[in-house]
Amino acid sequence: MRKKVIAGNWKMNMDLSESINLISGLKSALKEKKLNCNVVICPPYISLDTARELVKESDIELGAQNMYFEDSGAYTGEISAEMLKSVGCKFVILGHSERRTIFGETDELINKKVHKAILSKLIPIFCFGETLEERESNRTFDVVKKQVVEGLKGVLHSQMESIILAYEPVWAIGTGKTATPDQAEEVHKFVRNLLEEMYNKETADGVVIQYGGSVKPDNAYELLHMPNIDGALVGGACLKAESFVKIIEGC
Ligand code: PGA
């Protein structure tokens, strides 16, 4: 049985004091609750070390929003897997559509990052999804297949236990337009079948596939109860403790 994972992608929001306030709010709101899912927050790098202290003795786990695949060296502005681990990260978002489109990340680069994360014992939250244009020209499945196949190239059966997938249709990110539960489920099912072809049924059945793209308290429950949707990657709605907690309660 897959356990759902709700992850908050803070993106480039929240300075250090705002991060402290948000985490404190989350912690107190979640304190007495019995959670049906794993909860991960991915604040900006500058808040990770402080966040690690704040989430100690809570059910909240920590992730980063990106990393580079090299260990160290002359890569100005980049962060390594070991650095993320040293500040308590267990997860790392890779291949987010904003990284792909704004920063030009390719499937090949993302694949290198996926391998590095797995070898470093960080759990990648590997994102993929089609643009509006691709959906409207009936290319959703081709695009998703290419991103998944190339992003996971060389990842072994045994390593699939330590990776989370996140289907994030680009047209639904930050736009307020959510995929309907049926639209999302259709792609999730397609991806699970694809994983079965690439690996086997047991492996495919074990992989957590999150949905992301304008997940909000009022649409989370329905999405989270589709058979192949195993959690959510939440952007805008994770920046307020109240709305993030409502999504978590939808599990
Ligand atoms: P959104 O972002 O919830 O604001 O649409 C989701 C994401 O980009 O992960």
Residues whose N, C-alpha, C, O or C-beta is under 5 A from the ligand:
A	BS01	PGA	N9 A172 I173 G174 T175 G212 G213 S214 V215 L233 V234 G235 G236 A237
